[in-house]
Amino acid sequence: MADTVDSSDARLNRRKVREGVVVSDRMDKTAIVEATERVRHPRYAKTVQRKSRLAVHDASNELSVGDLVRVAETRPLSKTKRWRVVEIVERAK
């Protein structure tokens, strides 16, 4: 049967993962990450960039402006914080 769920597809409630650049690190244990995604416009079929600013939990205050990071969705940590740092992909130069 083609509609059966494979064991790898059993994790239907996976958390979202985004990659972005740190644009602010002025707060304590919080950084702002700007994640850019490319989306095809439904009518004009042109590729458009959409940016979203994510408040990210950085418990050790190790992020600095310009770092490329991977963040994952998590439970609400404050009024605006819903993301946590998974890894620092590349440090700022």
C-alpha positions in Angstrom: 0.0 0.0 0.0 1.4 3.4 -1.0 -0.1 5.4 1.8 1.7 3.7 4.6 3.9 5.9 6.9 7.6 5.0 6.6 9.5 4.8 9.9 11.6 7.9 8.8 8.4 9.9 8.2 7.1 9.0 11.7 8.5 12.2 13.1 5.7 14.4 11.6 6.1 17.1 14.3 9.7 18.0 13.6 10.9 21.4 14.7 11.7 24.1 12.2 15.3 24.9 11.6 16.5 28.2 10.0 19.9 29.6 9.1 20.7 33.3 9.4 23.1 36.0 10.3 23.3 37.6 13.7 22.4 41.3 13.4 22.2 42.3 17.1 23.8 40.9 20.3 23.2 43.8 22.7 20.8 42.0 24.9 21.8 39.6 27.7 21.4 35.9 26.6 19.5 37.0 23.5 20.5 37.7 19.9 18.6 38.8 16.9 19.1 36.6 13.8 17.9 37.7 10.4 16.9 34.6 8.3 16.5 35.1 4.6 14.4 32.7 2.4 13.9 32.8 -1.3 10.3 32.3 -2.4 8.9 32.2 -5.9 6.2 34.9 -6.4 2.8 33.2 -7.1 1.8 35.6 -9.9 4.9 36.9 -11.5 7.1 33.8 -11.0 10.1 36.0 -9.9 12.3 34.9 -7.0 11.8 37.2 -4.1 13.8 37.3 -0.8 11.9 37.5 2.4 13.6 38.3 5.7 12.4 37.5 9.2 14.0 38.6 12.4 14.1 35.9 15.0 14.9 36.4 18.7 17.3 33.6 19.6 18.3 32.3 23.1 22.1 32.4 23.5 22.7 31.3 27.1 26.5 31.7 27.0 26.5 35.0 25.2 28.9 33.6 22.6 27.3 35.1 19.5 28.6 38.2 17.9 27.3 40.4 15.0 28.0 38.8 11.6 28.0 35.2 12.8 26.2 32.7 10.5 24.1 30.4 12.8 21.7 27.6 12.6 18.7 28.0 15.0 15.8 25.6 15.9 12.3 26.3 17.1 11.7 25.7 20.8 9.1 26.4 23.5 8.4 30.0 24.3 11.3 31.3 26.5 10.0 34.9 26.8 7.5 37.2 25.1 9.4 37.1 21.8 12.0 34.3 22.1 10.9 31.1 20.4 14.3 30.0 18.9 17.5 28.5 20.3 21.0 28.2 18.8 21.9 24.8 17.4 25.3 25.6 16.0 27.5 28.4 14.8 28.1 27.7 11.2 30.7 30.4 10.6 32.2 33.1 12.7 32.3 36.8 11.7 35.5 37.9 10.0 
